[in-house]
Amino acid sequence: MTATSSTRDRIVETARLLFWEHGYEATSLADVAEKSHARSGSLYHFFRTKEELLLAVLDRYVNLLWPIVIEPVFSRVTDPIERVFGILDGYRQGLVYTGCAHGCPIGNLALEVCDDLPRAREKIAKNFEGWRGWIRKCLDEAKDRFPANVNREQLAVFVLTVMEGAVMQARAHQNLEPYDASVAQLRDYINRLLAEGAQRSKSTIQ
């Protein structure tokens, strides 16, 4: 890694953390320069505006999805359904770590900037699509366990909706109860689908 790329990466990573902790609007380029120990000239060399920096942060989130969110779960869990809940448990651990503060960084940015920054909105959507795609992959691997009429793409969207809504409520209430209740209800729903799938499979064999 060159010194130039190292400086750029340090700026992007600092901005990522500041946007997550304090929000996009509340974070200035001066804050990023100070926290990243970068000169203002260096920062403006890479990013002419704060929006350009945000776009780089969103690209970084796309690249971090596998190594930070997905791979740690996939490396220790083999059952595709349990992988889904392992990913959800990772967000629960994040809530525990932060005391139910900050929440999902992509969800936060979606609420804050989507109406005003169309390029950022597109990259936020790309992040959601990537997350949903991994959930869909898990559901596809378990397709023989579900009833044939289950729309797995819609189910993956539902899982994402549960996660984002549960994180938001946990932050609002400053406790884990809404998150745990939401995930428990999702677990119950998927268990019912699996039970129906098993019953239909049994009937077909008989």
LOSESE-468723 format. One line per 4 residues: their letters; for each residue x, y, z of N, C-alpha, C, O. Coordinates in nm, 4 decimals. Last residue first. Layout:
BEGIN
a = X:Y:Z:X:Y:Z:X:Y:Z:X:Y:Z  ...
//
This chain:
BEGIN
qits = -4.5410:-4.0121:0.1029:-4.6410:-4.1142:0.1334:-4.7341:-4.1362:0.0144:-4.8250:-4.2188:0.0215  -4.4099:-3.7979:-0.0140:-4.3422:-3.9275:-0.0075:-4.4437:-4.0405:0.0168:-4.4335:-4.1489:-0.0407  -4.5980:-3.5957:0.0253:-4.5594:-3.6340:-0.1109:-4.4941:-3.7699:-0.1131:-4.5192:-3.8495:-0.2036  -4.6043:-3.5742:0.3025:-4.7254:-3.6158:0.2313:-4.6935:-3.6623:0.0898:-4.7544:-3.7569:0.0398
ksrq = -4.3451:-3.4778:0.3485:-4.3847:-3.6082:0.4022:-4.5066:-3.6621:0.3299:-4.5133:-3.7810:0.2989  -4.3639:-3.2288:0.2304:-4.2679:-3.3255:0.1789:-4.3039:-3.4654:0.2249:-4.2941:-3.5609:0.1479  -4.5540:-3.1103:0.3931:-4.5851:-3.1319:0.2517:-4.4904:-3.2340:0.1905:-4.5314:-3.3161:0.1084  -4.4094:-3.1052:0.6333:-4.5347:-3.1799:0.6256:-4.5718:-3.2096:0.4812:-4.6157:-3.3200:0.4493
agea = -4.1966:-2.9369:0.5684:-4.1685:-3.0758:0.6077:-4.2944:-3.1611:0.5957:-4.2875:-3.2763:0.5529  -4.3351:-2.6986:0.5199:-4.2578:-2.7624:0.4144:-4.2285:-2.9073:0.4437:-4.2346:-2.9917:0.3544  -4.4391:-2.6489:0.7728:-4.5304:-2.6722:0.6607:-4.4584:-2.7414:0.5458:-4.5132:-2.8315:0.4822  -4.1999:-2.6085:0.9071:-4.2873:-2.7182:0.9484:-4.3864:-2.7525:0.8379:-4.4144:-2.8696:0.8123
llrn = -4.1077:-2.3819:0.7752:-4.0301:-2.5056:0.7680:-4.1153:-2.6263:0.8070:-4.1039:-2.7332:0.7471  -4.3040:-2.1968:0.8516:-4.2834:-2.2292:0.7100:-4.2091:-2.3607:0.6940:-4.2440:-2.4419:0.6083  -4.2593:-2.1968:1.1261:-4.3890:-2.2416:1.0744:-4.3789:-2.2773:0.9261:-4.4378:-2.3755:0.8807  -4.0029:-2.0890:1.1332:-4.0246:-2.2250:1.1832:-4.1573:-2.2812:1.1327:-4.1666:-2.3996:1.1002
iydr = -4.0599:-1.8321:1.0423:-3.9803:-1.9215:0.9579:-3.9954:-2.0655:1.0035:-4.0001:-2.1559:0.9201  -4.2103:-1.7398:1.2640:-4.2679:-1.7432:1.1297:-4.1917:-1.8398:1.0395:-4.2524:-1.9200:0.9685  -4.0254:-1.7589:1.4733:-4.1505:-1.8355:1.4792:-4.2113:-1.8483:1.3402:-4.2587:-1.9555:1.3027  -3.8327:-1.5751:1.3847:-3.7969:-1.7165:1.4039:-3.9230:-1.8030:1.4041:-3.9258:-1.9089:1.3414
lqav = -3.9847:-1.3413:1.3984:-3.9345:-1.3882:1.2690:-3.8988:-1.5355:1.2765:-3.9307:-1.6124:1.1858  -4.0177:-1.3313:1.6738:-4.1351:-1.3461:1.5884:-4.0953:-1.3923:1.4486:-4.1649:-1.4735:1.3876  -3.7522:-1.2968:1.7524:-3.8260:-1.4149:1.7975:-3.9489:-1.4393:1.7110:-3.9810:-1.5536:1.6785  -3.6973:-1.0491:1.6406:-3.6268:-1.1657:1.5887:-3.6977:-1.2940:1.6309:-3.7030:-1.3899:1.5539
sady = -3.8702:-0.8914:1.8020:-3.8837:-0.8945:1.6559:-3.8185:-1.0184:1.5962:-3.8773:-1.0851:1.5111  -3.7715:-0.9332:2.0595:-3.9096:-0.9698:2.0276:-3.9294:-0.9814:1.8767:-3.9983:-1.0720:1.8297  -3.5129:-0.8293:2.0385:-3.5312:-0.9714:2.0670:-3.6718:-1.0174:2.0319:-3.6901:-1.1277:1.9804  -3.5746:-0.5590:1.9899:-3.4961:-0.6369:1.8934:-3.5213:-0.7856:1.9139:-3.5478:-0.8588:1.8185
peln = -3.7177:-0.4806:2.2169:-3.7824:-0.4780:2.0857:-3.7073:-0.5610:1.9812:-3.7684:-0.6248:1.8954  -3.5139:-0.5324:2.4230:-3.6402:-0.6056:2.4180:-3.7090:-0.5985:2.2817:-3.7556:-0.7017:2.2333  -3.2800:-0.3930:2.4591:-3.2815:-0.4977:2.3574:-3.4175:-0.5636:2.3386:-3.4344:-0.6435:2.2464  -3.3015:-0.0320:2.4885:-3.2883:-0.1673:2.5419:-3.3127:-0.2681:2.4306:-3.3599:-0.2334:2.3223
qhar = -3.3729:0.2228:2.4040:-3.2471:0.2029:2.4757:-3.2428:0.0709:2.5502:-3.1882:0.0618:2.6602  -3.5819:0.2810:2.2461:-3.6145:0.2388:2.3820:-3.4899:0.2197:2.4690:-3.4993:0.2029:2.5905  -3.4472:0.3488:2.0110:-3.5454:0.4415:2.0680:-3.5732:0.4096:2.2144:-3.5864:0.5000:2.2969  -3.2893:0.1219:1.9629:-3.2255:0.2516:1.9880:-3.3230:0.3469:2.0572:-3.2856:0.4173:2.1510
aqmv = -3.4902:-0.0642:1.9189:-3.3973:-0.0844:2.0301:-3.3264:0.0455:2.0649:-3.3058:0.0761:2.1823  -3.6032:0.0423:1.6868:-3.6813:0.0416:1.8099:-3.5924:0.0206:1.9321:-3.6159:0.0804:2.0371  -3.3927:0.0014:1.5048:-3.4430:0.1364:1.5293:-3.5207:0.1431:1.6608:-3.5058:0.2384:1.7372  -3.3683:-0.2777:1.5072:-3.2563:-0.1939:1.5523:-3.3066:-0.0542:1.5878:-3.2670:0.0020:1.6899
agem = -3.6159:-0.3461:1.3971:-3.5828:-0.3883:1.5331:-3.4686:-0.3062:1.5900:-3.4709:-0.2690:1.7074  -3.5992:-0.2423:1.1394:-3.7011:-0.1932:1.2312:-3.6697:-0.2272:1.3755:-3.6939:-0.1470:1.4657  -3.3841:-0.3947:1.0394:-3.3759:-0.2491:1.0459:-3.4774:-0.1926:1.1440:-3.4447:-0.1042:1.2232  -3.4838:-0.6639:1.0677:-3.3582:-0.6204:1.1294:-3.3550:-0.4684:1.1462:-3.3264:-0.4188:1.2552
vtlv = -3.7234:-0.6592:0.9169:-3.7256:-0.6925:1.0594:-3.6000:-0.6396:1.1282:-3.6084:-0.5778:1.2343  -3.6174:-0.6021:0.6642:-3.7114:-0.5095:0.7270:-3.7195:-0.5335:0.8771:-3.7222:-0.4385:0.9554  -3.4671:-0.8316:0.6157:-3.4000:-0.7013:0.6249:-3.4886:-0.5999:0.6954:-3.4408:-0.5209:0.7769  -3.6788:-1.0159:0.6049:-3.5740:-1.0311:0.7067:-3.5004:-0.8989:0.7262:-3.4741:-0.8583:0.8394
fval = -3.8144:-0.9190:0.3796:-3.8795:-0.9174:0.5108:-3.7768:-0.9295:0.6236:-3.7872:-0.8610:0.7253  -3.6358:-0.9774:0.1786:-3.6706:-0.8376:0.2042:-3.7317:-0.8239:0.3431:-3.7033:-0.7281:0.4151  -3.6514:-1.2560:0.1970:-3.5246:-1.1899:0.2263:-3.5466:-1.0410:0.2549:-3.4838:-0.9849:0.3446  -3.9138:-1.2915:0.1128:-3.8779:-1.3304:0.2483:-3.7458:-1.2650:0.2892:-3.7304:-1.2232:0.4040
qern = -3.8938:-1.2145:-0.1521:-3.9744:-1.1343:-0.0613:-3.9427:-1.1668:0.0839:-3.9449:-1.0779:0.1691  -3.7313:-1.4264:-0.2362:-3.6843:-1.2884:-0.2497:-3.7627:-1.1975:-0.1553:-3.7046:-1.1135:-0.0867  -3.8898:-1.6498:-0.1935:-3.7705:-1.6322:-0.1108:-3.7114:-1.4920:-0.1234:-3.6474:-1.4438:-0.0299  -4.2058:-1.7203:-0.1608:-4.1268:-1.6278:-0.2415:-4.0031:-1.5905:-0.1602:-4.0111:-1.5087:-0.0685
vnap = -4.3336:-2.0431:-0.1393:-4.2694:-1.9336:-0.0664:-4.1854:-1.8507:-0.1628:-4.1038:-1.9047:-0.2375  -4.4397:-2.2666:-0.2581:-4.4971:-2.1367:-0.2953:-4.4352:-2.0194:-0.2203:-4.4806:-1.9061:-0.2365  -4.3235:-2.4914:-0.1515:-4.2833:-2.4514:-0.2857:-4.3324:-2.3114:-0.3220:-4.2732:-2.2450:-0.4072  -4.2132:-2.4566:0.1872:-4.3193:-2.4847:0.0902:-4.2821:-2.4275:-0.0460:-4.2153:-2.3243:-0.0533
frdk = -3.8629:-2.5385:0.2496:-3.9769:-2.4469:0.2523:-4.0892:-2.5002:0.1627:-4.0637:-2.5800:0.0725  -3.6612:-2.7083:0.2006:-3.7223:-2.7172:0.3337:-3.8436:-2.6263:0.3472:-3.9183:-2.6357:0.4446  -3.5507:-2.6477:-0.0375:-3.6229:-2.7750:-0.0292:-3.6931:-2.7935:0.1044:-3.7752:-2.8840:0.1198  -3.4102:-2.4099:0.0192:-3.5370:-2.4041:-0.0544:-3.6175:-2.5326:-0.0447:-3.7405:-2.5279:-0.0436
aedl = -3.1771:-2.3419:0.1426:-3.2741:-2.4179:0.2223:-3.4078:-2.4326:0.1495:-3.5086:-2.4647:0.2124  -3.0489:-2.1891:-0.0383:-2.9844:-2.3146:-0.0008:-3.0781:-2.4038:0.0803:-3.0606:-2.5256:0.0857  -3.2172:-1.9694:-0.0379:-3.2130:-2.0554:-0.1564:-3.1502:-2.1904:-0.1239:-3.1930:-2.2936:-0.1756  -3.1513:-1.8573:0.2077:-3.2855:-1.9108:0.1881:-3.2907:-2.0036:0.0672:-3.3605:-2.1050:0.0695
ckri = -2.8876:-1.7772:0.1531:-2.9156:-1.8731:0.2604:-3.0520:-1.9384:0.2400:-3.0661:-2.0600:0.2533  -2.9377:-1.5940:-0.0524:-2.8531:-1.7107:-0.0779:-2.8786:-1.8183:0.0281:-2.8896:-1.9365:-0.0044  -3.0826:-1.4002:0.0858:-3.1495:-1.4783:-0.0192:-3.0693:-1.6044:-0.0507:-3.1275:-1.7105:-0.0733  -2.8766:-1.2984:0.2418:-2.9897:-1.3648:0.3070:-3.0638:-1.4530:0.2060:-3.1025:-1.5656:0.2369
wgrw = -2.7221:-1.1883:0.0367:-2.6663:-1.2963:0.1187:-2.7761:-1.3711:0.1935:-2.7698:-1.4932:0.2073  -2.9011:-0.9937:-0.0601:-2.8554:-1.1013:-0.1469:-2.7960:-1.2180:-0.0693:-2.8170:-1.3338:-0.1053  -2.9253:-0.8134:0.1460:-3.0402:-0.8969:0.1135:-2.9994:-1.0151:0.0266:-3.0561:-1.1238:0.0380  -2.6724:-0.6964:0.1214:-2.7120:-0.7656:0.2451:-2.8252:-0.8632:0.2164:-2.8215:-0.9793:0.2570
gefn = -2.6927:-0.5846:-0.1377:-2.5891:-0.6817:-0.1048:-2.6241:-0.7634:0.0176:-2.6077:-0.8854:0.0184  -2.9074:-0.4102:-0.1071:-2.9178:-0.5215:-0.2013:-2.8139:-0.6283:-0.1728:-2.8421:-0.7477:-0.1823  -2.8012:-0.2260:0.0732:-2.9148:-0.3085:0.1132:-2.9288:-0.4304:0.0225:-2.9584:-0.5404:0.0693  -2.6022:-0.1195:-0.0964:-2.5661:-0.1858:0.0293:-2.6787:-0.2763:0.0775:-2.6545:-0.3900:0.1181
kaik = -2.7620:-0.0074:-0.2944:-2.6691:-0.1145:-0.3298:-2.6243:-0.1911:-0.2054:-2.6103:-0.3134:-0.2090  -2.8874:0.1936:-0.1484:-2.9679:0.0835:-0.2015:-2.8794:-0.0349:-0.2386:-2.9173:-0.1500:-0.2169  -2.6621:0.3525:-0.1125:-2.7291:0.2954:0.0042:-2.8142:0.1772:-0.0385:-2.8137:0.0728:0.0268  -2.6194:0.4271:-0.3755:-2.5198:0.3427:-0.3094:-2.5747:0.2814:-0.1808:-2.5372:0.1698:-0.1446
erar = -2.8464:0.5832:-0.4216:-2.8204:0.4661:-0.5051:-2.7208:0.3717:-0.4387:-2.7365:0.2498:-0.4453  -2.8096:0.7855:-0.2316:-2.9249:0.6959:-0.2217:-2.9020:0.5690:-0.3018:-2.9342:0.4595:-0.2558  -2.5901:0.9174:-0.3363:-2.5742:0.8424:-0.2115:-2.6895:0.7432:-0.1952:-2.6691:0.6303:-0.1505  -2.7138:1.0331:-0.5534:-2.6028:0.9391:-0.5755:-2.5777:0.8555:-0.4516:-2.5476:0.7365:-0.4610
pldd = -2.9104:1.2004:-0.4303:-2.9495:1.0842:-0.5113:-2.8360:0.9853:-0.5371:-2.8603:0.8647:-0.5420  -2.9596:1.3477:-0.1500:-2.8385:1.3099:-0.2235:-2.8659:1.1841:-0.3057:-2.8467:1.0729:-0.2564  -3.2048:1.3899:-0.0208:-3.1285:1.5054:-0.0702:-3.0108:1.4700:-0.1607:-2.9666:1.5533:-0.2398  -3.3190:1.1585:0.0712:-3.4045:1.2547:0.0015:-3.3251:1.3646:-0.0681:-3.3732:1.4253:-0.1638
cvel = -3.1098:1.0198:0.2037:-3.1671:0.9672:0.0796:-3.2487:1.0708:0.0018:-3.2471:1.0704:-0.1212  -2.9988:1.1001:0.4487:-2.9534:1.1654:0.3252:-3.0274:1.1241:0.1984:-3.0094:1.1875:0.0945  -3.1162:0.9761:0.6793:-3.0623:1.1116:0.6849:-3.0413:1.1764:0.5482:-3.0638:1.2965:0.5335  -3.2023:0.7188:0.6299:-3.2969:0.8136:0.6873:-3.2486:0.9579:0.6732:-3.3286:1.0501:0.6574
alng = -2.9630:0.6106:0.5337:-3.0827:0.6097:0.4495:-3.1838:0.7126:0.4995:-3.2437:0.7849:0.4200  -2.7964:0.6299:0.7533:-2.7712:0.7172:0.6387:-2.8913:0.7220:0.5448:-2.9185:0.8252:0.4835  -2.9145:0.4311:0.9170:-2.9037:0.5699:0.9619:-2.8878:0.6651:0.8440:-2.9561:0.7671:0.8352  -2.8795:0.2024:0.7582:-3.0135:0.2495:0.7906:-3.0133:0.3944:0.8352:-3.1007:0.4720:0.7967
ipcg = -2.6020:0.1905:0.7679:-2.6684:0.2113:0.6385:-2.8107:0.2612:0.6604:-2.8573:0.3510:0.5902  -2.5491:0.1470:1.0423:-2.4984:0.2671:0.9739:-2.5668:0.2946:0.8410:-2.5875:0.4105:0.8052  -2.7783:0.0660:1.2879:-2.7232:0.0207:1.1603:-2.6757:0.1427:1.0814:-2.7550:0.2333:1.0559  -2.6844:0.2251:1.6053:-2.7689:0.1470:1.5164:-2.6979:0.1013:1.3905:-2.5750:0.0976:1.3847
hacg = -2.6211:0.4307:1.8138:-2.5686:0.4312:1.6768:-2.6560:0.3526:1.5792:-2.6984:0.4088:1.4782  -2.6885:0.2224:2.1041:-2.6679:0.3508:2.0370:-2.6188:0.3263:1.8940:-2.5800:0.2150:1.8587  -2.7023:0.0086:2.2767:-2.8193:0.0402:2.1930:-2.8092:0.1796:2.1309:-2.9105:0.2459:2.1084  -2.4383:-0.0087:2.3628:-2.5424:0.0334:2.4558:-2.6687:0.0778:2.3843:-2.7345:0.1730:2.4261
tyvl = -2.2627:-0.1129:2.1834:-2.2793:0.0325:2.1825:-2.3835:0.0815:2.2825:-2.4137:0.2008:2.2866  -2.2806:-0.3876:2.2354:-2.1503:-0.3208:2.2414:-2.1645:-0.1690:2.2532:-2.0876:-0.1044:2.3244  -2.5501:-0.4410:2.1845:-2.4948:-0.4604:2.3187:-2.3669:-0.3800:2.3347:-2.3473:-0.3123:2.4357  -2.5562:-0.3885:1.9112:-2.6379:-0.3089:2.0019:-2.5872:-0.3194:2.1451:-2.5819:-0.2203:2.2179
gqry = -2.3854:-0.5920:1.8226:-2.3492:-0.4521:1.8014:-2.4284:-0.3585:1.8913:-2.3743:-0.2602:1.9420  -2.5356:-0.8138:1.8867:-2.4090:-0.7923:1.9575:-2.3612:-0.6484:1.9414:-2.3042:-0.5900:2.0335  -2.7363:-0.7773:1.6971:-2.7689:-0.7696:1.8402:-2.6424:-0.7444:1.9220:-2.6424:-0.6636:2.0148  -2.5935:-0.8240:1.4686:-2.6456:-0.6890:1.4924:-2.6867:-0.6721:1.6383:-2.6728:-0.5639:1.6952
gdli = -2.5437:-1.0960:1.5068:-2.4319:-1.0034:1.4972:-2.4757:-0.8597:1.5204:-2.4045:-0.7821:1.5841  -2.7953:-1.2038:1.4886:-2.7329:-1.1992:1.6206:-2.6119:-1.1055:1.6204:-2.5814:-1.0430:1.7219  -2.8286:-1.1932:1.2141:-2.9109:-1.1071:1.2986:-2.8520:-1.0958:1.4392:-2.8586:-0.9897:1.5012  -2.6457:-1.3932:1.1468:-2.6240:-1.2560:1.0990:-2.7045:-1.1590:1.1841:-2.6539:-1.0534:1.2222
gfvr = -2.7754:-1.6097:1.2662:-2.6416:-1.5721:1.3109:-2.6076:-1.4303:1.2685:-2.5473:-1.3552:1.3451  -3.0012:-1.6297:1.1164:-3.0153:-1.5818:1.2533:-2.8806:-1.5497:1.3172:-2.8734:-1.4711:1.4117  -2.8809:-1.7194:0.8788:-2.9638:-1.5985:0.8793:-2.9723:-1.5417:1.0204:-2.9534:-1.4219:1.0419  -2.7650:-1.9555:0.9689:-2.6794:-1.8468:0.9235:-2.7561:-1.7152:0.9216:-2.7020:-1.6111:0.9589
eipd = -2.9820:-2.1150:1.0119:-2.9122:-2.0635:1.1295:-2.8131:-1.9538:1.0917:-2.7809:-1.8683:1.1742  -3.0363:-2.1710:0.7460:-3.1337:-2.0962:0.8251:-3.0668:-2.0362:0.9480:-3.0919:-1.9211:0.9838  -2.8052:-2.3184:0.6666:-2.8377:-2.1887:0.6043:-2.9400:-2.1066:0.6824:-2.9309:-1.9838:0.6845  -2.5621:-2.4521:0.8785:-2.7029:-2.4576:0.8413:-2.7460:-2.3221:0.7857:-2.7254:-2.2201:0.8515
tvrs = -2.3055:-2.3745:0.9614:-2.3236:-2.4399:0.8313:-2.4693:-2.4431:0.7858:-2.4964:-2.4374:0.6659  -2.1024:-2.1390:1.1194:-2.2377:-2.1948:1.1090:-2.2568:-2.2528:0.9696:-2.2271:-2.1865:0.8703  -1.8526:-2.0282:1.1017:-1.8816:-2.1105:1.2191:-2.0185:-2.1787:1.2145:-2.0472:-2.2661:1.2964  -1.8361:-1.8879:0.8665:-1.7209:-1.9703:0.9037:-1.7513:-2.0623:1.0214:-1.6837:-2.1635:1.0396
fvpe = -2.0646:-1.7337:0.8527:-2.0538:-1.8491:0.7639:-1.9402:-1.9423:0.8052:-1.9474:-2.0628:0.7814  -1.9958:-1.5323:1.0396:-2.1073:-1.6233:1.0648:-2.0932:-1.7493:0.9808:-2.1082:-1.8601:1.0323  -1.7752:-1.4062:0.9183:-1.7635:-1.4592:1.0550:-1.8753:-1.5567:1.0911:-1.8526:-1.6528:1.1646  -1.8908:-1.3330:0.6595:-1.7921:-1.4404:0.6730:-1.7768:-1.4924:0.8156:-1.7661:-1.6137:0.8336
ivip = -2.0737:-1.1094:0.7114:-2.1148:-1.2406:0.6611:-2.0150:-1.3513:0.6945:-2.0529:-1.4530:0.7525  -1.9483:-0.8793:0.8290:-2.0834:-0.9223:0.8658:-2.1101:-1.0685:0.8313:-2.1634:-1.1430:0.9136  -1.6796:-0.8524:0.7435:-1.7204:-0.8078:0.8759:-1.8535:-0.8690:0.9193:-1.8690:-0.9065:1.0356  -1.6386:-0.9525:0.4812:-1.5446:-0.9857:0.5886:-1.5936:-0.9521:0.7286:-1.5527:-1.0176:0.8244
wlln = -1.8880:-0.8640:0.3387:-1.8440:-1.0027:0.3520:-1.7503:-1.0242:0.4707:-1.7804:-1.1084:0.5554  -1.8966:-0.5769:0.3815:-2.0092:-0.6653:0.4122:-1.9646:-0.8098:0.4327:-1.9996:-0.8716:0.5333  -1.6968:-0.4103:0.2983:-1.6851:-0.4665:0.4332:-1.7935:-0.5698:0.4647:-1.7832:-0.6421:0.5638  -1.7721:-0.3167:0.0500:-1.6556:-0.4044:0.0584:-1.6413:-0.4720:0.1945:-1.5807:-0.5786:0.2051
vyrd = -1.9868:-0.1535:0.1241:-2.0091:-0.2656:0.0313:-1.8954:-0.3668:0.0441:-1.9190:-0.4875:0.0485  -1.8484:0.0342:0.2786:-1.9442:-0.0563:0.3427:-1.9757:-0.1760:0.2536:-1.9897:-0.2879:0.3029  -1.7080:0.1649:0.0770:-1.6350:0.0866:0.1766:-1.7285:-0.0100:0.2491:-1.6907:-0.1237:0.2775  -1.9115:0.2992:-0.0506:-1.8400:0.1942:-0.1237:-1.7639:0.1046:-0.0263:-1.7566:-0.0168:-0.0452
lval = -1.9693:0.4765:0.1550:-2.0702:0.3781:0.1164:-2.0093:0.2654:0.0332:-2.0503:0.1499:0.0449  -1.7345:0.6285:0.1523:-1.7715:0.5531:0.2727:-1.8718:0.4441:0.2376:-1.8602:0.3313:0.2856  -1.7580:0.7462:-0.0976:-1.6463:0.6544:-0.0717:-1.6736:0.5692:0.0509:-1.6399:0.4508:0.0534  -1.9793:0.9070:-0.0505:-1.9876:0.8025:-0.1534:-1.8762:0.6998:-0.1343:-1.8980:0.5801:-0.1528
llee = -1.8723:1.0814:0.1421:-1.9812:0.9903:0.1777:-1.9921:0.8761:0.0776:-2.0121:0.7610:0.1165  -1.6934:1.2216:-0.0187:-1.6425:1.1387:0.0901:-1.7478:1.0381:0.1342:-1.7159:0.9223:0.1608  -1.8737:1.3555:-0.1812:-1.7802:1.2607:-0.2420:-1.7215:1.1679:-0.1360:-1.7022:1.0489:-0.1611  -1.9950:1.5168:0.0164:-2.0734:1.4141:-0.0523:-1.9820:1.3113:-0.1179:-2.0097:1.1916:-0.1110
ktrf = -1.7972:1.6947:0.0813:-1.8335:1.5931:0.1812:-1.9166:1.4823:0.1172:-1.9092:1.3669:0.1592  -1.5720:1.7400:-0.1986:-1.6898:1.7732:-0.1189:-1.7148:1.6631:-0.0158:-1.6603:1.5532:-0.0255  -1.3370:1.6450:-0.2979:-1.3634:1.7884:-0.3135:-1.4808:1.8332:-0.2280:-1.4891:1.9497:-0.1890  -1.1065:1.4295:-0.1881:-1.2514:1.4506:-0.1845:-1.2806:1.6006:-0.1880:-1.2522:1.6730:-0.0925
fhyl = -0.8276:1.4321:-0.2220:-0.9033:1.3100:-0.2510:-1.0528:1.3365:-0.2670:-1.1187:1.2735:-0.3498  -0.7619:1.6932:-0.1615:-0.7010:1.6300:-0.2792:-0.7812:1.5077:-0.3205:-0.8007:1.4825:-0.4394  -0.8822:1.7392:0.0772:-0.9458:1.7970:-0.0410:-0.8825:1.7468:-0.1714:-0.9427:1.7568:-0.2783  -0.6972:1.5990:0.2399:-0.8375:1.5584:0.2341:-0.9039:1.6110:0.1073:-0.9735:1.5369:0.0378
sgsr = -0.4630:1.7449:0.1959:-0.4686:1.6037:0.1591:-0.6129:1.5580:0.1454:-0.6475:1.4869:0.0511  -0.5345:1.9932:0.3015:-0.4995:1.9816:0.1603:-0.5058:1.8389:0.1119:-0.5489:1.8131:-0.0005  -0.5686:1.9338:0.5707:-0.6851:1.9717:0.4910:-0.6571:1.9585:0.3420:-0.7442:1.9180:0.2650  -0.3895:1.6417:0.6718:-0.3937:1.7834:0.6411:-0.5157:1.8126:0.5554:-0.5607:1.7282:0.4779
ahsk = -0.5014:1.4028:0.9089:-0.4704:1.4380:0.7699:-0.4758:1.5888:0.7530:-0.5590:1.6555:0.8145  -0.5914:1.2687:1.1306:-0.4558:1.3249:1.1306:-0.4082:1.3524:0.9880:-0.2927:1.3289:0.9523  -0.8484:1.1985:1.1534:-0.7658:1.1113:1.0699:-0.6209:1.1566:1.0637:-0.5374:1.0923:1.0002  -0.9519:1.4053:1.3063:-0.9511:1.2704:1.3622:-0.8625:1.1752:1.2828:-0.8072:1.0808:1.3393
eavd = -0.9181:1.6268:1.1277:-0.8563:1.6244:1.2606:-0.8438:1.4820:1.3135:-0.7371:1.4422:1.3603  -1.0680:1.5527:0.9039:-0.9251:1.5819:0.8908:-0.8551:1.5724:1.0255:-0.7458:1.5167:1.0359  -1.3223:1.5297:1.0199:-1.2584:1.4128:0.9585:-1.1080:1.4342:0.9481:-1.0297:1.3447:0.9795  -1.3690:1.7930:1.1001:-1.3692:1.6845:1.1991:-1.2940:1.5633:1.1457:-1.2133:1.5022:1.2159
alst = -1.3664:1.9180:0.8509:-1.2626:1.9527:0.9483:-1.2536:1.8468:1.0577:-1.1441:1.8138:1.1033  -1.5977:1.8196:0.7418:-1.4705:1.7756:0.6843:-1.3550:1.8095:0.7770:-1.2557:1.7369:0.7812  -1.8235:1.7372:1.0133:-1.7650:1.8280:0.9149:-1.6384:1.7671:0.8562:-1.5797:1.6752:0.9133  -2.1184:1.5879:1.1108:-1.9746:1.5668:1.0917:-1.9231:1.6601:0.9825:-1.9753:1.6603:0.8710
aeyg = -2.3872:1.6208:1.1059:-2.3160:1.6727:1.2228:-2.1647:1.6584:1.2120:-2.0911:1.7114:1.2953  -2.4685:1.4887:0.8748:-2.4787:1.6346:0.8812:-2.3951:1.6924:0.9942:-2.3384:1.8008:0.9805  -2.4182:1.2159:0.9438:-2.3532:1.2797:0.8303:-2.3534:1.4318:0.8445:-2.2497:1.4960:0.8279  -2.3533:1.1051:1.2827:-2.4396:1.1409:1.1717:-2.3634:1.2176:1.0646:-2.2584:1.2764:1.0907
hewf = -2.1945:1.0063:1.4842:-2.2520:1.1395:1.5016:-2.3510:1.1790:1.3920:-2.4246:1.2764:1.4075  -2.1214:0.7391:1.4243:-2.1364:0.7823:1.5634:-2.2151:0.9120:1.5775:-2.2934:0.9272:1.6713  -2.1149:0.7281:1.1443:-2.1915:0.6289:1.2210:-2.2210:0.6803:1.3621:-2.3326:0.6661:1.4122  -1.9444:0.9350:1.0763:-2.0814:0.9368:1.0246:-2.1700:0.8427:1.1058:-2.2861:0.8736:1.1328
llra = -1.7132:0.8373:1.2075:-1.7767:0.9614:1.2522:-1.9208:0.9729:1.2023:-2.0092:1.0152:1.2768  -1.6561:0.6037:1.0613:-1.6850:0.5956:1.2046:-1.7558:0.7213:1.2551:-1.8479:0.7125:1.3363  -1.6149:0.7120:0.8048:-1.7139:0.6052:0.8269:-1.7544:0.6014:0.9742:-1.8730:0.5964:1.0068  -1.4024:0.8852:0.8459:-1.5338:0.9392:0.8114:-1.6431:0.8356:0.8365:-1.7515:0.8693:0.8843
tevi = -1.2021:0.6942:0.8921:-1.2374:0.7915:0.9955:-1.3754:0.8498:0.9702:-1.4559:0.8625:1.0624  -1.1986:0.5673:0.6439:-1.2346:0.4910:0.7633:-1.2727:0.5840:0.8779:-1.3661:0.5550:0.9527  -1.1157:0.7791:0.4782:-1.2459:0.7141:0.4563:-1.2902:0.6390:0.5814:-1.4068:0.6466:0.6204  -0.8612:0.8370:0.5848:-0.9653:0.9398:0.5815:-1.1034:0.8761:0.5689:-1.1968:0.9140:0.6397
rdrt = -0.7313:0.5966:0.5380:-0.7458:0.6446:0.6752:-0.8554:0.7507:0.6837:-0.9330:0.7532:0.7792  -0.7339:0.5840:0.2603:-0.8062:0.4824:0.3370:-0.8298:0.5292:0.4803:-0.9360:0.5043:0.5373  -0.5649:0.8057:0.2044:-0.7044:0.8042:0.1592:-0.7865:0.7055:0.2411:-0.8961:0.7384:0.2865  -0.3252:0.7139:0.3178:-0.3888:0.8364:0.3664:-0.5359:0.8396:0.3282:-0.6214:0.8724:0.4104
ssta = -0.2790:0.4873:0.1599:-0.2946:0.4733:0.3043:-0.3634:0.5955:0.3639:-0.4498:0.5823:0.4505  -0.2427:0.5959:-0.0904:-0.3610:0.5124:-0.0676:-0.3859:0.4936:0.0807:-0.5010:0.4849:0.1237  0.0000:0.7349:-0.0346:-0.1187:0.8050:-0.0824:-0.2452:0.7247:-0.0552:-0.3433:0.7780:-0.0032  0.1794:0.5377:0.0352:0.1442:0.6374:0.1354:0.0171:0.7117:0.0965:-0.0636:0.7474:0.1823
tm = 0.0605:0.2169:-0.0903:0.1387:0.3400:-0.0980:0.0952:0.4366:0.0117:-0.0104:0.4204:0.0728  0.0841:-0.1193:0.0000:0.0000:0.0000:0.0000:0.0880:0.1250:0.0000:0.1796:0.1368:0.0814
//
